[in-house]
Amino acid sequence: MDGIKKDEAREWIIQKCNDAFTNDYEDWEGFDNPMTRSEMIAALDKCNNTWPGFEFRGHRIRNISKLHQAPHCE
């Protein structure tokens, strides 16, 4: 990845499961800006602890346009 270590690439978001049987997931508001793998793991723990009634997953973004639309983190 052009000099960026794999874990440092901001290519992960958090999604909430609507229906695992039909593979229906939605981006979870507040956790839908691309993050590193380490940030995603921490965010996933936070979501699971904050909303225990929902099922979440870390989702690797493969759509480059979404990566470029995200605001830059400070």
N, C-alpha and C positions, 0 to 999 in steps of 0.2 A: 504494500500500500504506500508507495511513494515516500518512504522514510518514516511512516507512522507505524508504531508497533500495533499489532492486532488488538490488544486490550485497550489501547488509547484511542482507537477509532470510535467516533460517535456514530454508532449505527444500530443502537438498541432503543426500544420503547417498551412501555408496559401496556398490556392489553387485558381487558376483562372478558371472561368467557360468558357468552350468552347461551350457547348450546354446543357442548363438546361433541355431541353425536353428529351434528351437521357442520362442525368446524367453524362455528360462528363466533367471532371475536370482534371486539371494538376497542379502538384506542382509548385509553383511560385518561380523561381530562386532567391536566396538571402533570402527567407523566408521559406526554406524547411528543416531547422534544427529544431529539436524538441524544443519547448519553453513551458513555463508555460501558464496557461489560461490567466493570467493578461498580459503577454507579447504578447500573440496572439491577445488580444483585441486591444492593442496599435498598433501592426503591421497591423491589419486589417484596423484600422482608417488611418494609414499612406498609405497603398496601395490604399484605396478608394480615398484619397485626391490627391495622386501622379498620379494615372491612372484612372481618373473619367470615361473613356470610357469602362472600363472593370468591370466585376462583380467578386467579391472575396468572399471566405468563409473561416472561420476557420475550420479545419478538425482535428478531434481527431484520432491520429494514433492508430490503433489496431494491427498493425504488429510489434511484439516485435523485430524482426531482424532489422528493420529500426531504432528503438530507440537505439539499441546497435551500429549501424554503425555511428551514428552522432558524430561529434567531441565534446569534452567537452567544455563548455563555461567557460570563466575565471571569 
